[in-house]
Amino acid sequence: MLKLAAATLRHRLIGFAGAFAALALGTTMIGMMALTLAATLGTPHPGPQRFAATPAVVVPLGFEGEPMKAPAVLPADVVAKVTAAGRATPDRTFPVRLASGPAQTSGHPWSSAASAGYRLVVGRGPGAADEIVVGGGSAASVGRRAEVATPDGVRDYRVVGVTGAAWFEHAVFFSDAEAARLSPGVNALATDQDPHRLAALVGARATVLTGHARTQIDPDDTGGSAELANAQGMAGSTTGLAVFVAVFVVVATFAFAAEQRRRELALLRLVGAAPGQVRRMVLGEALLVGLAAAFTGCVLAPFGTVPLRSWMVGHDVAPTWFAIPVTVVPLLIAFVVGVAAALAGAAATLLRVSLIRPVEVMRDSAVERRALTPVRLLLGTGMLAGAVIAGIQISRTTPYLAATVRKYEAVPVLYVGAVALLAPVLLPPVTRLLIRPLRGSAKAGPLLVRENILASRRRTVAIVTPVVLAVGLVGTLLTLQRSADATTLVRQRQEIRATAVVQPGGGGEIDARTLARLRAVPGIDITPVTTMNVRIGTVHGEQIDSLTTTVVPPKALGRSIRPPVRSGSLTALPENFLVIDQHAADSDDLSVGGHVVALLPSGRRLPMVIAAVVARGLHGDDTYASSALTGTTTANQVYLDSSGPLDTAAVDRALAGTGARVMRYDAFLDAERSSAERQANNAAVVILGITLAYALIAIANTLVMAMAGRRREFALLGLAGSARGQIVRVCAAESAIAVVIGTALAAAATALAAITQHVSLAKLATSAPTVVAWPEIGGAIALCALIAVATASASTWRATRRRAIEAAGLPR
């Protein structure tokens, strides 16, 4: 039957061109995202980085002998012993910020630069207290003055040298004396002394790292994998959506192609072909088309990754060093998925093919009796049930997942898939409702439009399916993302009482002197907050968990910062309080009144008591500790609360020369919302852009196939007196109504997904809003309508270019 399938393909190239194009594009899309996903896996930069050029490193100890990074400091006596025993280079790491440089920059003494393999590109090392070397800086900056924000405030330094760039950090090097003044504690000792002798020397006061263990104190101890988290999430989501859309479109395309060949297949049955032979021929055709299309897609996929990588780097989805190499395994996976999609598309039509009777070759009716197969009904019902069950389960047990669309993505995708599969069931009532205005028309055009849509349900479903996918995925994913972002801001507004917010310039910190000047401003209360990672453990030194903790003044909790309390109280807090969220309480088996030991980033160990348990954070830990106990003197941001009008001039004077800025709290929340929208739009460009493009091409592809198969119908209309322009307008109207039907079904899927998400979000914040992505939905609808009408018009014009009597196959 493969020979017959090959012969059929040769004589029906135009008929199979649509299936080939859909499958080739789908394989290209899957191959691109599979290559991108593969590039984000593994360890891009294996081995030590920060201390790659030194044999051994002495670092502070945490719980259970675990090494600690900066700002943890070594005990002074350990530093003295190791330095006295042999050559050892102290390393200090502290936050700094160049006025025109990246927000996250680390300061180091120049003597430790060699430990990370830094080499001067131009200039010399710093000698004086006001000299610096910039890692990865511009050679033109040498000799110029630069403002640098340090733990001691903003100072003016002269750039005397530039080193090559390092992927793992942005660095500024000071003279050893200046680095020691800015950061007195030693964070690590790089040495070439014997590790065994060092271990005996430091005992239980520190730990010695050698070999691969040195990666544990790298800025990114995952070897670059952590920096690729956003890229990996985007690539994973897009790959899943690509497979989902490709399989749906390919199945619909093959099913429609088989329907167009119904009389041809009936003729084969009439001349003696058994149902099994016809099925094997159809599978053989699908296999040949699938092999050719999948191979073409795999060849094109690497070319598509070039602009994709540039976009990801340009929009901060991936770091600048990210690369997408061409590897065999992702392309092989894309090839297999492409061929499997072709076979699945053909397999979905086998039952229908088996039921074709030889007598149908004599039938000339275009009326379809059934557009929904049992398999499609079963899959559609299953996906709908799965979406409902998943939504209910999440709302009951883990409602916070609804605040992160990447983790909640399965629910909207299931709804869209269910509506697309059940389109044949939903099509008649929706169509009759939408074309009701045409019933009263006695004109031939509206009558033809109405009857053609109702009579050709399979053709209409083939056009509607990609519209549902395009508009439905754009509508559900963006609406759910914006609703989640809006709920986060609503909860933030409910939990924070503030008139204004002070933020440091460039993402640094607000130093102690600036905080003191702010406290001196009359008429305002200030609440400095600092975020740090705190490890908690038992009194016996066993680690329990690692928590991202907000360090605040004790009086701020319950007054300016008011998280929802689940147990305990935020009033009359003890000096050594620790407030944890529900997630930490449940996962670590902790409760109010429990005692733990907190290990601060500096290495200090503090006994703490759990004073309260609050609601879980929407995007991570929501825990609090006392700034009075931790000794925190700087802040990531400061909340200002004023009972009367805020004296912004006095606040500006207090912030003068620091680079920090003050914003009204409402304006701050608006900026947060805008930032969230930009991030959502960035994700949508890749995740939904590729999917939308594929759906649009599928719409055009289906319409080209449909109009090519209606030549005889158009010819008969021409013989009946219809002008060529009238036929074109009828087909354009049919396609436009199909887009409207698909939009209505997509709107149903979006509404179901939004309602399901709202049930979960309502448990996280009162008055959780639902924000519909109207502009993007409208854009998707407009694109679908434009492509559908333009393709239908052009294809119909081409199909009616022959004389009607010739196209109808009648004798002249």
N, C-alpha and C positions, 0 to 999 in steps of 0.2 A: 504493500500500500504506500510505501515511501515514494516509489516511482510515480504512482498516480498522484500523490500529494505534490511532488515536484512539478509534474506536468500541470497540475491545477494552478500552482503558483505562477508558472510562466504565463499562463493564459489569463490570469486574474491579478496582474501586478497592481493595477489601480485599486482594486478592491482590498488587497492586503497591504497597500501602502500606508493606510491609516493605522492599522495595527502595528506595523513595523515602526512608524514614527513615534507612536505612543510608547512602545516598549523601549525603543532606543533612547528616547528622552528620559524615561524612568530609570533605566540602567545608568545613564550618565549622571543623573541626580544622586542615585544611591551610591555610585562609585565615588563621586566627589566627596560626599559626606562620610563614606567609609574610610577613604584615605585621610580625611581630616580627623576623624575619630581615632584612627590608628596612630596618627602623629601626636595625639595628646596622651596616649597611654605609655606606660613604662616610665623610665627615668631618663629624661633627655640629657642630663649632665651628671653621670655617675661619678662617684668618688668625692673626696673632700674638696672644698672650694676655699673657704676663708683661711684654712690652715693647711693648704695643699702642699706648701713648700717647707714644712717643718715636720720632723719625725714624730714629735710628741707634744702634747698640749696638756697642761695642768689646769683644771677648771673646778668650780665649786660643785658641791654635792647637793642633791635634792632628796626627795623621799626614796627610800629603798636603793640608795646608791646611784640614782639617776643623775647624769650630768645636767648642769643648768647653764643657760646662755646668759649673756648680758641682758639686763643690768645687774645680775647676781655677781657679787664680788668675792674674791678669795680672802680668807683670813690673813691679816697682816703678818702673822708669824709664819704662815706657809710661804708667803711671798719671800720673806727674809731667808728662810731655810733653802728654798730652791735656788734663789739668786746667789746665795753664798756657796752652794755646792757646785756651781758651774755656770756656763753661759745660759741665760734665760732672758727673753725679750718680753716685757710686759705689754699686754694689749688692753686697750681701753676702748669701749664702744659706747657712744652717747649720741643722742639725737641732735642734729643740726639742720639748718635750712639756709640755702643760698637764696638771695632775693629773686634771682631769675632761674633757679634750678628746680629739680623735682621736690615734691613734698616729703617723700620718705628718703632721707639722706642720713648717713651715719658718719660720725667723726671718729678718727683714729689717730694715734701718734704715728709719725712718719717712720719710726724704726720698725713698726709692725707691718708695713706695706709689703716687705719682701716675703712675709709668711704666706700671703695670698697670691704671690706671683705678680704683683703690680710692678710695672717698669715705666720709667719716665719716657715720654714721647718727645717732650720739649721742656726746656728749663732745668731747674735744679730742685733739690729738696728744701723744705723750710728750715731756717736757722733761727730767725728772730721770732718773738712772740706774736708779731702781727703778720706773719707770712703763712700761706697755705698752699697746698697742692691739690688740684681738683681731679678726681678720677673720672676719666672719660670726657673731660672738658675740651673746649675749643682751644687750639693753639693760639688763636688771636687774643685770648683773654690773659695771656701771660704778660705781667707788668701792670695790669689794671687793678684798680681797687674794687672790692666786692663786699657788700653787707652780708654778714652771716649771723643768723639767730642761733645762739648757743644756750646751754643751761644757765649761763651767767648774763644773758641778755643779748641784745643786738650790738655787734661791734663791726668795725671796718677793718678788713684784712686785704693784704696785697697778694695776688696770685703770682707765684714764682715758678710754678711747674704744672704740667699736665701729664697724667698717666693714661695708659690704655683703659678702655671700658671693661667692666666685669658684669656678667649677666645677673649675678646674684645680689648686687647692691649698688647704690650710688654712694660714693665715698668722698669725704674731704679730709685731708691729712694736715695735722698741725705739728708744730715742733713738739718734741717729747715733753718739755717743760710746760708748754701751754696746754697740752692735752691733760697732763697731770693736774693742772690748776682747774681746768673745766670739769674733770671727772676724776676725783682723787682715788677712787677704788680701782683695783686691778681686776679685770674680768677674766683674764686668762694669761697663762705664761707659755710662750712658745719656746721650746728648748730641744737640743739634740742630745741631752743626757740619757743615760741608760734607763729605760722605762721601769725595769724591776727595782732598781735602786731608788728611783723617784717614788714608786708606790710605797716602798718601805719608809721613805723619808716623810711623805705627807700623811701616811696612815689613813685614819678615817675622817680627816679634816678636808680632804679634796680627792679628786680622782684623776687618773692619768689616762689619756686617750691616745691610741696609736692606730695606724692603718685606717681601715674603713670606718672605725668608730668615731673618727674625727668629724664625720658628717653630722653627728648628733648636735653639734654646736654651730653648724652653718646657719646663716640667715634663713635659708630655705633648706631644711634637712631632708626634703623629698627629692632633691636633685632637679628641681624645676617643675616637678609634677604639680605642686600647689599653685604655681603661677598659671598653670593651664586649666585650673578648675572651671573658670567661666567658659573657656573654649571647649572643654570636654563636655560640659553641660549643654552648650549650644549644639555641638556636633551630635551628641547622643539624641537630643530631642528632635533635631532635624532629620537624622537618619531614620528614626522611628516613624516620623511623619512621612518621610519620602517613601518608605516601604508601604505604609498604609495607603497613601494616595496612589502610588503606582499600581499596586495590586487591584485596588478598586477600579481605577480607570481602565486598566488592561482587561480585567474581567468584563466590564461593561462593553468595551470595544469589541472583544471577541464575540460576546453574546449577540451584539447588534450585527456583526459581520455574518454570523451564522444565520440570523433571522433573514438577512437580505438574500441568502443563498438557499432559502427553503425550497424553492421550486427546483433548483439545480440538484439538491440532495434528493428530492423526491424522484427526479428523473433517474438518478443512479439506482434508487430502490426499484424503479419500474423495469430497468434493464437487467435486474437480477442481483444487485448488490445486497448482501445481508446487512442487518443493522450493525453487527460487529465490525464488518468491513468499513462501513461508513464512519463508525466511531474511530477506527484506527486511522482512516484517512484524515479526519479532522485533527486528531492528535499529531499525526505526522506533519501536517501543514503548520500546526502551532509550534512543533519542535523546530522545523526548518526556519520559520520566521523568528522564533525565539533565539536560536543560535546566532543568526545573522544580526539581529537587533542588539542582543546582549554584547556581542563582540564589538559592534560599532559603538555602543555606549561606553564600554571599557576603554576604547581608544580615545574617545572624546573626554572622558572624566578627568585625566590629568591636566588637560588644558584649562578646564574650569576651575581647578584649585588655585591657579595663579591669581586671578582677580579676587577670589574668595579670601585668600590669605592676606592680600593687601588691604581688603576691607576690614578684616578682623583686627589687624594690627593698627590700622588707622582709627578705629573706633574703640580701642582699649579692650577688645574682647580677648585678645591674645597679646603676649609680650612681644617686644620688637625682635627677639631672637627666634621666634617661632617659625618653623619651616614645615612644609608638607611634602615629604619625599614620596616618590612613586614606588610602591611596594606591591608584591604579587598577591599576597593574601587578601587585602581589602578588595582588589579588583576581581579576584577569583570569587569572593563572596558576592560581589555585585553581579558577576556573570551568572552564578548559580541562581541568585534571586530572580534575575531577569528571565532566565529560561523557565524557572519554576512558576513565575507569574504567567508566562505564556501558556504553559501546560495547565495551570489552574484556570485560566480564562477559557481554554478549550474544554477542560473537564466540566466546567460549569454549564456548558451547552450540551454535553453528551446525552443527558436524559431527554432533552428536547429533540436532539437529532434522532435518537432511537424511536421516538414516537411519530416521526414523520412517515406518513403513509404514501405508497406509490401513487394513489389516486389524486394526491394533492398537486401533481404535475398538471392536471387538467383544471385546477381551480385558478381563477383569475381574480379572486376577491382579495382586497387589501385589508379587510377587517380582521383584527387580531382577537383571539378568544381568551388568551391568558398571558399576562406579562410577568407574573410572579411564580417562580418555581418553588417547590417545597424547600430546597436547600437555602434559597435566598430568604424565605420566610423564617426558617429555623435560625439562620445566622443573625438576621435582623432582630428577631425577638430576643435571642440570647444576648446580643450586644445591648439592647435596651434594658433588659433585666440586669445585666452586669453593671451598667451605669447607675441605675437606681440603687442597687444593693451596695455598690462601692460608696456612693454618696451618703447613704444612710449609715454605713459602718464608720466612715470617716467622721461624720458629724457626732456620732455617739462616743467614739473612743479617742480619735486624734483630730479634733477640729482645726488645730493649728496648721495642718497640712494644706488646708484651703487657702492659706495666706501666701503660699508659694506655688505658683502655677506649675513650675517644673516638677514638683512632687505630686501635683493634683491633675496633671495633664491627661491621665488615662480617662478621667470622668468625661471631660468635654469631647475627647476623641471618640469615646464609645457612643456618646449621644449622636454625634455627627454621622458616624458609621451606621448606626441603627436607622437613622432617618433616611440616609442614602439607600440602604438596602430595602427599606420598607416603602420606598417611593412609589412602586407600582400600586400598593394598597392605598396610599394617601393621594395619589395623583387624581383619580376621578372626582372625589368631592372637592378638592382644591381647585381643580380645573373648572368644574361646573360653577363654582362660586366666582372665579375670576372672569369667566367668559359670559356670565349672566347678562351683562350689558349688550352682548352681541345677539342675544336671542330675538330681540325685537326688530333686528335689522332684516330687511327683505333683500338687501344687496347680495350679489353673488360672492363678493370678496369675503365679508365677515362670515357668511355661511360656510364657505370653504375652510376658512381658518378654524372655525369651531369644530366642524366635522372631522377635519384632518387630525386635529389634536386628540379628539376622543377616539377616533378609529385607529390611530397609529400610536398606541401607548408605549410600545417597546422603543420606537424611535424617539418619542418624547422623553422617555426615561433615560435613554442613552445621552440625551442632551442635558437633562436636568441633573444627572448624577454629578458631573464635574462642577456644575454651578453650586450644588449643595456643599460639595467638598471645599470649594474655593471660598464662598461667602460664609459657610458654616465654621470653618476653621479660623478664618480671620475674626469672625464675630465672637465665637466662644473664647478663644485663647486671649484675645486682646481685652475683651470685656471682663473676663475673670482676672486677668493681670491687673487691670486698672481698679477693679473693685477691691482686690487684695491690697494694693498700694493705698487706696483711699481709706480702707479700714485701719491700716497701720497708722496713718496720720490722725484719724479720729481718736484712736486709742492714745496716741501720743498727746493729743490735745487734752484728753480727759485726765491723763496721768500727770502732766506737767503744768504747774501754775507759774506763769512767767509773763512779764510785760515785754521783755526783750531778751536777746541772746547775744553773747559775745563769742566770736569765733576767731581763733588765731589765723594769721595770714599764712597761706601756703600749706595748711594742714599740719602745722607744728603744735607747740604747746604755749599756754599762757603762763609766764613765769611768776615767781612769788612776789617780785616787786610790783608787777602790774596788778596782781590780785590785791596787794596792800593799797594801791592807789584807788582801785575800784571800791574797796571797803570804806575809803575816806569820803566818797561822794555822798552827800547828805540825801536822805529821803529814799534810799533804795536798800533792799536786802539782796545779797548776792549768794548764789549757790554754785560753787565750783564743782565740777564733776570730772572725774578721770576714769578712763577705762583701762583695766589691766587684767592679765591672766593670772589667776590665783589657783594654786593647787591646794586641795584640802585632803587631810589624812587623819589617821587615828593618833592617839597620844603615843602609840608604840612605833610610829614612823611608817605605817603602811598607807600608801596613797589610796584615796577613795575616788577622787574625780579631779578634773581640771576645768575650772569655770571662768568664763569671761565676766568679770565683776565690775560694777560701777562703784567707785569710791566717792562717798559724799559726806558732808558734815552730818553728825547725828541728828541735829535739829531739823534738817531738811526733809527727812522721811516723814510722811504724813502731813507735811505742810506744803512745800513747793513741789515735792515729788510724792505722788500718791498712787502707787500701784495697787490693783485690787487684791485685798488680803483674803487668803483662803483659811489660814489658821494663825493663831498668835496675834500680836498687836504691834503697831508701829509707834505707839506712845510709850514714854518712859523706857526707852531702849537702854540696855546696859552699855557700858563703855566698849566692851569687846563683842558687840553684836555682829551677827551675820544673818542676812535675810536671803533666803534661797527661793527659787521658783518651784512650781509644782512638779516640773519634769525632773529636776535634781532630787527633790524629795522622794519621788516614786522610784526613780532608777537607782538611787544610792541608799534607799531605805533610811532616810533621815526624817526627823520630825522636830517640832518645836521643843526646845529645852535640851536638845542633843549637844554634846561638846565635840569639837573637832580642832585640829591644828591647821592653821592656814600658812602655807609657804608662799611668801611674796616673791615677785620677780627679783627683788634685791637679795634674796636668800634668807631674809629674816623669817623666823617661825613664831607665830602668834597663836595662843590659845583663844578660841572663839566659841560663843554659844549661839545656837540658832534661835533667833528671837521671833521670827515669823516666816510663814510660807505664803508667797504671793502667786498670782496667776502666771502661767507660762508665757514667756516672751514669744512674739510672733515669728521672729527670725533668728532665734538663738537664746542664750541664757539671759535671764532677767534677775540677777542677784546683786546684792548691795553689801558694802562694808563701810566701816567708819574711817574717815580720813584722819581723825584725831589719833586713831590707833595705828594706822599704817604709816603715818608720818608724811603723807603726800603733800608736797608744797607747790606743785604745778597743776594745771588743769587742761583738759582737752577742749572744754567749752564752759561758759559761765552763764547761768540763768539769772536775769535781773528781774526783781519784782518791786513795783512801785505802787503805793496806794493812791498817789496823785499823778499828775502829768510827769512823764519821765524827762529829767534834765539831760537831754542828749548832748548838749554842749559840754557839760561837766564830764560826762562819760567819754566823749571824744578827747577831751584834754587828758584824761587818765590813760587813754590808749595811745596817745601821741608817740610816734617813733617806734611802736612795737609791731606794726603791721597788722594788728588785730582790728576787727571791725564789729560794730554793733548793728543788729537788725531787730526790727519789731518782730515779736514772736509770730504774728500772723504772716508777715513777709517771709520769715524763716520757714514756716510750714509750706508756704507757696513755693519756695525755692526747692524744698524737699520733694514736693509733688512734681515739679517740673523735671527735677533730676530723675525721679522714678519713671516719668513718662519717656524721657530720653533713653533710659536703659531699656524700657519695654520696646520702644520703637527700634532700637538697635537690634534687639533680639528678633523682632518681627521681620526686619529686612531679610535676614537669612532664613529663619525658621519658616516664616510664612511667605516670603517673597518667592522662594524657589517653588514652594507648593502652589502658590497662586499662578505663577508662570506656567507650571505644568498643567494645571487645570484649564487655563485659558487655551493652551495649545490643544488639549484634549477636546475642548468645545469645538474649536475650529476643525480639528481632525474628524470628529463625528459628523459635523455638518457637511463636510466635503464628501464623506462616504455616503451620507443620506441623500444628498442632492444628486450624486452620480447614479444612485440606484432608482431615481424617480424620473428618468428621462422619458420613459414611455408614458408615465402619468402626465407629465408636462405636455407631451405631444398630443395626447388625447384632449387636454384642456385647450390646446391651440386649435385643434380641429373643431372643438365645440364653440370657438369664437373668441377665446380669451387672448388678449394682446400679451406680448412678451413682458411688457412693463407690469401688467396686472399680475402675471404669474410671479414675477420677482417680488412684488409688494406682498403678495399672499405668503410667500415663504419667509420673507423678512418678518412679517407679523407673527407667524408661527414661532419663529426662533425667539422673538422678543417676549412672547407670552410664556415660552418655555423657561426663559430666564426669570420671569416674574414668579412662575411656579416654584422654580428652584430656590429663589430668594425667600418665598413664603415658608418653604420647608426648612431652609437654613435658619430662619427666624425662630421657628419652633424649637429647633435644636439649641439655639442660643438661649432662648427663654428657659428651657428645661435645665440647661447647665447653670445659668445664673441663679435660678431658684434653688437648685441643689447646693450651690456654693454659699448662698446667703444663709441657709439653715446652719451651716457650720460657722460662718463669720459672725452671725448673731450671738454665738456663744463666746466670742472673743472680745467683742466691743458692742456697747449699746449703740443703737442707731447706725449699724453697719450699712454703708451706702452701696448701691449697685450703679456702677458707672459704665454705660454702654459706649462702645467705641464707634460712635456714629460716623465720624469722618472717614475712618478706614473701611467700615462696612459699606458706606456709600461709594467709596472709591472702587472697592471690589465689585460691587453691583454694576457700576458704570462700565468698568473694564469688560465684565462678562457680557453686558448688553452690546457694547461696541463691537467686540470680537464676534459675537453670535450674529448680529444683524449684518455686519460687513461681510462675514464669510458666507452666510446664507445668500445674500444678494449676489455676491460675485460667483458663487458656485451655481446658483440657479441661472444666472445670465449665461454662464458657459454651457450649462446643460441644455439650454434652449436655443443654441446657436444654429442647430440643423433645422431643416424644414420639418414641420410637424408631421407631414405624411411619411417622411423618411424615418424619423425617430420612432414613429408608431409601428413601423415595420409593415405598413399596408402597401399594396401595389399602386403604382401611380397610373 
